Amino acid sequence: MDKYKNETAKRFGSTDAYKEFEQRTASYTEADFATSAEGLNEVFAKFAKCKAKGNTPDSDNAQILVKELQNYITNNFYTCTDEILKGLGVMYTADERFKENIDENGSDTAEFVSKAVEIYCKGQT
């Protein structure tokens, strides 16, 4: 987390979501951040398994996981609106660092998540 803290603050520091993140995580210990990151990665692992079972990004199973991802972020970091979720979905493939981390769960998992998020968000409008 610390590795990207300055970059994140510079890019998103003026947003309500970032301010909420700062407030909600102010008392987080290093272990709390590690646990939260591990939980988020577990959601991405579920996407990898979903994809491996032959599901497509528009499948009910994948769409349920998108909602689980959104809820996880909301419950642990900040309110993840559909607009924020859509931006995250794009970032999961546009930023090579995110893509590499997510793809550790399985080849092309980031692309699968990104597409599932895109479909989910289109259905919410």
Backbone as a chain_set.jsonl record, in Angstrom:
{"seq": "MDKYKNETAKRFGSTDAYKEFEQRTASYTEADFATSAEGLNEVFAKFAKCKAKGNTPDSDNAQILVKELQNYITNNFYTCTDEILKGLGVMYTADERFKENIDENGSDTAEFVSKAVEIYCKGQT", "coords": {"N": [[0.815, -1.197, 0.0], [1.867, 1.292, 0.869], [3.678, 1.753, -1.131], [2.316, 2.838, -3.292], [1.034, 4.99, -2.247], [1.657, 7.825, -2.385], [1.328, 8.333, -5.132], [-1.37, 7.663, -5.452], [-2.593, 9.525, -3.738], [-1.941, 11.883, -5.056], [-3.301, 11.581, -7.504], [-5.985, 11.073, -6.757], [-6.573, 12.423, -4.437], [-8.263, 14.647, -3.982], [-10.803, 13.711, -4.205], [-14.033, 12.594, -3.023], [-14.187, 9.884, -2.447], [-11.519, 9.207, -1.923], [-11.043, 10.742, 0.342], [-12.862, 9.529, 2.078], [-11.705, 6.984, 2.164], [-9.279, 7.611, 3.463], [-10.263, 8.386, 5.977], [-11.607, 6.046, 6.854], [-9.598, 4.172, 6.923], [-7.742, 5.128, 8.624], [-7.104, 4.109, 11.141], [-6.139, 1.663, 10.491], [-3.845, -0.962, 10.765], [-0.638, -2.153, 9.62], [-1.008, -4.862, 9.323], [-3.793, -4.947, 9.102], [-4.147, -3.686, 6.612], [-2.832, -5.568, 5.033], [-4.464, -7.809, 5.399], [-6.85, -6.863, 4.278], [-6.028, -6.452, 1.631], [-5.418, -9.076, 0.958], [-7.94, -10.226, 1.112], [-9.199, -8.892, -0.999], [-7.713, -9.895, -3.111], [-8.568, -12.523, -2.961], [-11.126, -12.31, -3.978], [-10.501, -11.716, -6.635], [-9.3, -14.146, -7.256], [-11.523, -15.775, -7.227], [-12.791, -14.848, -9.517], [-10.95, -15.789, -11.399], [-11.276, -18.561, -11.125], [-13.932, -18.752, -11.883], [-13.761, -17.994, -14.568], [-12.08, -20.065, -15.457], [-13.784, -22.192, -15.289], [-15.268, -21.931, -17.506], [-17.09, -19.898, -17.681], [-18.416, -16.857, -19.009], [-17.724, -13.298, -19.203], [-20.225, -12.049, -19.068], [-21.823, -13.842, -17.787], [-24.085, -15.099, -15.26], [-22.718, -15.946, -12.974], [-20.253, -14.558, -13.121], [-21.188, -11.946, -13.025], [-22.317, -11.84, -10.487], [-19.988, -12.002, -9.028], [-18.853, -9.544, -9.664], [-20.515, -7.807, -8.268], [-19.878, -8.721, -5.722], [-17.195, -7.918, -5.61], [-17.509, -5.117, -5.734], [-18.948, -4.711, -3.352], [-17.036, -5.624, -1.521], [-14.987, -3.72, -1.753], [-16.421, -1.454, -0.938], [-17.081, -2.191, 1.701], [-14.591, -2.341, 2.918], [-12.892, -0.223, 2.191], [-13.859, 2.251, 0.754], [-16.867, 3.91, -0.398], [-17.898, 2.27, -3.122], [-19.034, 3.31, -5.868], [-21.052, 2.762, -8.845], [-19.894, 4.23, -10.89], [-17.256, 4.618, -9.972], [-16.5, 1.938, -9.82], [-16.6, 1.242, -12.526], [-14.45, 2.769, -13.488], [-12.362, 1.526, -12.09], [-12.482, -0.994, -13.26], [-11.559, -0.449, -15.841], [-8.986, 0.408, -15.208], [-7.861, -1.942, -14.27], [-6.913, -3.29, -16.468], [-5.638, -1.34, -17.975], [-3.55, -0.298, -16.465], [-0.537, -1.613, -16.108], [0.594, -2.64, -13.78], [-1.573, -3.312, -12.102], [-2.793, -5.174, -13.777], [-0.831, -7.208, -13.963], [-0.711, -8.066, -11.261], [-3.366, -8.979, -10.805], [-3.536, -10.939, -12.764], [-1.907, -12.865, -11.698], [-3.508, -14.694, -10.564], [-4.404, -16.204, -12.61], [-4.046, -16.593, -16.111], [-5.044, -13.847, -18.06], [-7.007, -13.019, -16.286], [-7.413, -10.399, -15.372], [-8.397, -9.119, -17.656], [-10.795, -10.509, -17.963], [-12.133, -9.775, -15.58], [-12.262, -7.001, -15.974], [-13.899, -6.822, -18.272], [-16.222, -8.045, -17.295], [-16.93, -6.213, -15.303], [-17.399, -3.963, -16.889], [-19.684, -4.816, -18.333], [-21.449, -5.23, -16.215], [-21.695, -2.6, -15.197], [-22.851, -1.29, -17.377], [-25.332, -2.432, -17.326], [-26.378, -1.277, -15.083], [-27.064, 1.263, -15.656]], "CA": [[0.0, 0.0, 0.0], [2.721, 2.476, 0.95], [4.377, 1.903, -2.398], [1.505, 3.628, -4.214], [0.3, 5.991, -1.481], [1.863, 9.166, -2.931], [0.703, 8.397, -6.455], [-2.817, 7.644, -5.25], [-2.976, 10.812, -3.155], [-1.807, 12.898, -6.103], [-4.332, 11.372, -8.526], [-7.355, 10.999, -6.261], [-6.649, 13.057, -3.131], [-9.341, 15.627, -3.847], [-12.106, 13.065, -4.378], [-14.736, 12.165, -1.814], [-13.823, 8.487, -2.178], [-10.197, 9.177, -1.288], [-11.213, 11.274, 1.696], [-13.506, 8.463, 2.846], [-10.668, 5.967, 2.35], [-8.363, 8.107, 4.492], [-10.953, 8.341, 7.263], [-11.938, 4.676, 7.237], [-8.395, 3.356, 7.126], [-6.813, 5.862, 9.492], [-6.678, 3.265, 12.265], [-5.655, 0.376, 9.99], [-2.444, -1.314, 10.957], [-0.056, -2.812, 8.45], [-1.683, -6.164, 9.241], [-5.144, -4.702, 8.585], [-4.027, -3.464, 5.168], [-2.471, -6.851, 4.422], [-5.669, -8.646, 5.421], [-7.782, -6.3, 3.292], [-5.481, -6.744, 0.302], [-5.568, -10.517, 0.758], [-9.358, -10.465, 0.829], [-9.467, -8.415, -2.35], [-7.123, -10.866, -4.02], [-9.431, -13.705, -2.949], [-12.217, -12.039, -4.924], [-9.936, -11.897, -7.972], [-9.106, -15.589, -7.429], [-12.842, -16.318, -7.577], [-12.983, -14.529, -10.937], [-10.106, -16.713, -12.171], [-11.949, -19.87, -11.094], [-15.143, -18.591, -12.689], [-13.305, -18.024, -15.964], [-11.542, -21.404, -15.729], [-14.927, -23.115, -15.409], [-15.911, -21.688, -18.793], [-18.034, -18.785, -17.638], [-18.074, -15.659, -19.761], [-17.895, -12.116, -18.352], [-21.637, -11.69, -18.918], [-22.55, -14.919, -17.106], [-24.618, -14.773, -13.937], [-21.664, -16.165, -11.977], [-19.298, -13.45, -13.196], [-21.863, -10.726, -12.605], [-22.416, -11.936, -9.028], [-18.655, -11.672, -8.512], [-18.65, -8.097, -9.788], [-21.194, -7.21, -7.123], [-19.071, -9.07, -4.556], [-16.034, -7.028, -5.662], [-17.973, -3.78, -5.372], [-19.268, -4.744, -1.928], [-15.797, -5.769, -0.761], [-14.332, -2.413, -1.737], [-17.245, -0.592, -0.101], [-17.01, -2.612, 3.108], [-13.238, -2.281, 3.462], [-12.097, 0.942, 1.817], [-14.649, 3.448, 0.459], [-18.085, 3.594, -1.133], [-17.559, 1.985, -4.515], [-20.188, 3.551, -6.732], [-20.931, 2.142, -10.165], [-18.95, 5.042, -11.663], [-15.91, 4.26, -9.504], [-16.272, 0.554, -10.235], [-16.309, 1.27, -13.963], [-13.076, 3.262, -13.624], [-11.467, 0.468, -11.621], [-12.471, -2.036, -14.286], [-10.659, 0.011, -16.909], [-7.633, 0.453, -14.659], [-7.357, -3.306, -14.078], [-6.174, -3.704, -17.67], [-4.856, -0.222, -18.517], [-2.351, -0.132, -15.655], [0.157, -2.906, -16.158], [0.828, -3.131, -12.412], [-2.795, -3.992, -11.678], [-2.98, -6.331, -14.647], [0.098, -8.264, -13.539], [-1.124, -8.593, -9.959], [-4.611, -9.729, -10.945], [-3.256, -12.112, -13.595], [-1.244, -13.905, -10.909], [-4.55, -15.671, -10.262], [-4.629, -16.978, -13.828], [-3.856, -15.816, -17.327], [-6.152, -13.027, -18.565], [-8.036, -12.755, -15.278], [-7.688, -8.959, -15.354], [-9.262, -8.826, -18.805], [-12.09, -11.095, -17.632], [-12.738, -8.908, -14.56], [-12.531, -5.722, -16.607], [-15.059, -6.982, -19.151], [-17.382, -8.32, -16.435], [-17.274, -4.931, -14.682], [-17.983, -3.131, -17.95], [-21.04, -5.322, -18.591], [-22.239, -4.943, -15.012], [-21.973, -1.169, -15.113], [-23.796, -0.942, -18.442], [-26.651, -2.888, -16.872], [-26.813, -0.463, -13.952], [-27.475, 2.588, -16.123]], "C": [[0.858, 1.259, 0.0], [3.394, 2.791, -0.374], [3.632, 2.859, -3.343], [0.785, 4.785, -3.534], [0.441, 7.396, -2.07], [1.189, 9.334, -4.292], [-0.814, 8.481, -6.332], [-3.302, 8.985, -4.709], [-2.938, 11.92, -4.21], [-2.958, 12.803, -7.12], [-5.746, 11.544, -7.987], [-7.594, 11.749, -4.948], [-7.788, 14.029, -2.933], [-10.73, 15.008, -3.959], [-12.718, 12.683, -3.031], [-14.353, 10.744, -1.444], [-12.471, 8.407, -1.481], [-10.281, 9.683, 0.147], [-11.869, 10.232, 2.608], [-12.504, 7.349, 3.147], [-9.719, 6.374, 3.482], [-8.994, 8.015, 5.881], [-11.149, 6.9, 7.743], [-10.713, 3.839, 7.55], [-7.38, 4.016, 8.053], [-6.282, 4.996, 10.637], [-6.18, 1.887, 11.807], [-4.175, 0.202, 10.324], [-1.924, -1.903, 9.652], [-0.722, -4.17, 8.234], [-3.1, -6.015, 8.701], [-5.122, -4.485, 7.076], [-3.698, -4.77, 4.449], [-3.678, -7.766, 4.346], [-6.677, -8.165, 4.379], [-7.323, -6.598, 1.872], [-5.633, -8.23, -0.029], [-7.022, -10.862, 0.424], [-9.742, -10.027, -0.566], [-8.907, -9.393, -3.369], [-7.946, -12.158, -4.071], [-10.622, -13.533, -3.888], [-11.702, -12.222, -6.35], [-9.683, -13.383, -8.263], [-10.427, -16.264, -7.796], [-13.166, -16.038, -9.041], [-12.182, -15.501, -11.805], [-10.749, -18.089, -12.237], [-13.203, -19.849, -11.953], [-14.804, -18.694, -14.173], [-12.837, -19.42, -16.343], [-12.651, -22.436, -15.909], [-15.723, -22.869, -16.685], [-16.953, -20.588, -18.789], [-17.514, -17.63, -18.479], [-18.296, -14.444, -18.853], [-19.356, -11.702, -18.133], [-22.462, -12.763, -18.208], [-23.059, -14.443, -15.745], [-23.536, -14.896, -12.871], [-20.664, -15.006, -11.956], [-19.932, -12.159, -12.697], [-22.076, -10.692, -11.083], [-21.066, -11.566, -8.402], [-18.344, -10.185, -8.631], [-19.299, -7.394, -8.601], [-20.427, -7.518, -5.831], [-17.831, -8.168, -4.478], [-16.42, -5.627, -5.198], [-18.279, -3.704, -3.871], [-18.004, -4.843, -1.072], [-15.08, -4.419, -0.642], [-15.098, -1.459, -0.823], [-17.096, -0.931, 1.379], [-15.64, -2.404, 3.736], [-12.471, -0.995, 3.193], [-12.902, 2.231, 1.67], [-15.875, 3.021, -0.317], [-17.752, 3.465, -2.611], [-18.817, 2.113, -5.369], [-19.992, 2.829, -8.068], [-19.928, 2.908, -11.03], [-17.506, 4.719, -11.267], [-15.558, 2.856, -9.954], [-15.897, 0.481, -11.712], [-14.871, 1.726, -14.209], [-12.054, 2.233, -13.171], [-11.349, -0.63, -12.671], [-11.54, -1.69, -15.44], [-9.211, -0.051, -16.429], [-7.025, -0.94, -14.506], [-6.607, -3.831, -15.301], [-5.28, -2.596, -18.215], [-3.553, -0.013, -17.754], [-1.689, -1.503, -15.514], [0.406, -3.497, -14.767], [-0.395, -3.876, -11.887], [-2.986, -5.279, -12.463], [-2.093, -7.498, -14.204], [-0.322, -8.89, -12.218], [-2.377, -9.447, -10.065], [-4.374, -11.012, -11.735], [-2.426, -13.172, -12.877], [-2.229, -15.004, -10.509], [-4.841, -16.587, -11.448], [-4.524, -16.059, -15.028], [-5.15, -15.124, -17.756], [-7.289, -12.811, -17.565], [-8.4, -11.275, -15.261], [-8.628, -8.571, -16.487], [-10.682, -9.335, -18.542], [-12.83, -10.196, -16.629], [-13.151, -7.581, -15.195], [-13.787, -5.787, -17.472], [-16.324, -7.233, -18.329], [-17.864, -7.036, -15.767], [-17.948, -4.014, -15.696], [-19.434, -3.531, -18.208], [-21.948, -5.003, -17.417], [-22.646, -3.471, -14.974], [-22.931, -0.704, -16.21], [-25.219, -1.324, -18.037], [-27.215, -2.063, -15.74], [-27.322, 0.902, -14.392], [-28.84, 2.561, -16.744]], "O": [[0.61, 2.185, -0.773], [3.648, 3.952, -0.696], [4.258, 3.599, -4.101], [0.006, 5.489, -4.176], [-0.561, 8.09, -2.237], [0.559, 10.356, -4.562], [-1.461, 9.27, -7.02], [-4.31, 9.517, -5.174], [-3.81, 12.788, -4.24], [-3.514, 13.819, -7.537], [-6.611, 12.095, -8.669], [-8.7, 11.712, -4.407], [-8.24, 14.216, -1.804], [-11.731, 15.712, -3.823], [-12.014, 12.478, -2.042], [-14.208, 10.425, -0.264], [-12.299, 7.622, -0.548], [-9.665, 9.12, 1.052], [-11.478, 10.074, 3.765], [-12.464, 6.832, 4.264], [-9.401, 5.565, 4.353], [-8.338, 7.615, 6.843], [-10.885, 6.583, 8.903], [-10.779, 2.904, 8.349], [-6.277, 3.501, 8.237], [-5.131, 5.145, 11.047], [-5.838, 1.043, 12.635], [-3.374, 1.124, 10.173], [-2.681, -2.121, 8.706], [-0.969, -4.574, 7.098], [-3.562, -6.856, 7.93], [-5.957, -5.022, 6.349], [-4.232, -5.04, 3.374], [-3.891, -8.429, 3.331], [-7.286, -8.974, 3.679], [-8.13, -6.955, 1.013], [-5.94, -8.591, -1.165], [-7.288, -11.692, -0.445], [-10.518, -10.701, -1.245], [-9.553, -9.686, -4.375], [-8.01, -12.811, -5.112], [-11.071, -14.491, -4.516], [-12.385, -12.815, -7.184], [-9.838, -13.822, -9.403], [-10.448, -17.211, -8.583], [-13.745, -16.881, -9.727], [-12.677, -15.98, -12.825], [-10.764, -18.716, -13.296], [-13.498, -20.81, -12.663], [-15.476, -19.393, -14.931], [-13.157, -19.909, -17.426], [-12.47, -23.436, -16.604], [-16.737, -23.525, -16.922], [-17.63, -20.371, -19.794], [-16.305, -17.458, -18.635], [-18.985, -14.553, -17.839], [-19.679, -11.074, -17.124], [-23.672, -12.606, -18.046], [-22.522, -13.501, -15.162], [-23.443, -14.059, -11.973], [-20.278, -14.534, -10.886], [-19.278, -11.367, -12.019], [-22.017, -9.625, -10.471], [-21.017, -10.898, -7.369], [-17.645, -9.629, -7.785], [-18.708, -6.496, -8.002], [-20.339, -6.666, -4.946], [-17.465, -7.709, -3.396], [-15.735, -5.027, -4.37], [-17.906, -2.737, -3.206], [-17.917, -4.214, -0.018], [-14.629, -4.034, 0.437], [-14.494, -0.739, -0.028], [-16.996, -0.032, 2.213], [-15.531, -2.3, 4.957], [-11.499, -0.701, 3.889], [-12.652, 3.2, 2.386], [-15.93, 1.907, -0.838], [-17.372, 4.438, -3.263], [-19.56, 1.151, -5.561], [-18.901, 2.349, -8.373], [-19.195, 2.304, -11.813], [-16.64, 4.565, -12.129], [-14.444, 2.609, -10.416], [-14.987, -0.254, -12.096], [-14.16, 1.147, -15.031], [-11.001, 2.082, -13.791], [-10.258, -1.134, -12.939], [-10.821, -2.55, -15.948], [-8.324, -0.504, -17.152], [-5.808, -1.099, -14.603], [-5.761, -4.718, -15.179], [-4.267, -2.881, -18.854], [-2.555, 0.406, -18.341], [-2.224, -2.415, -14.883], [0.425, -4.716, -14.603], [-0.267, -4.947, -11.295], [-3.298, -6.33, -11.902], [-2.557, -8.633, -14.086], [-0.291, -10.112, -12.071], [-2.443, -10.527, -9.476], [-4.944, -12.055, -11.413], [-2.259, -14.274, -13.4], [-1.824, -16.112, -10.158], [-5.464, -17.636, -11.285], [-4.877, -14.882, -14.956], [-6.213, -15.744, -17.807], [-8.404, -12.461, -17.954], [-9.576, -10.931, -15.148], [-9.551, -7.781, -16.29], [-11.656, -8.656, -18.866], [-14.01, -9.896, -16.811], [-14.262, -7.1, -14.973], [-14.639, -4.9, -17.404], [-17.383, -6.687, -18.64], [-19.068, -6.796, -15.674], [-18.95, -3.368, -15.389], [-20.311, -2.671, -18.291], [-23.081, -4.559, -17.602], [-23.811, -3.148, -14.744], [-23.741, 0.194, -15.978], [-26.181, -0.629, -18.363], [-28.411, -2.137, -15.458], [-27.938, 1.622, -13.605], [-29.336, 3.596, -17.189]]}, "num_chains": 1, "name": "protein.A"}
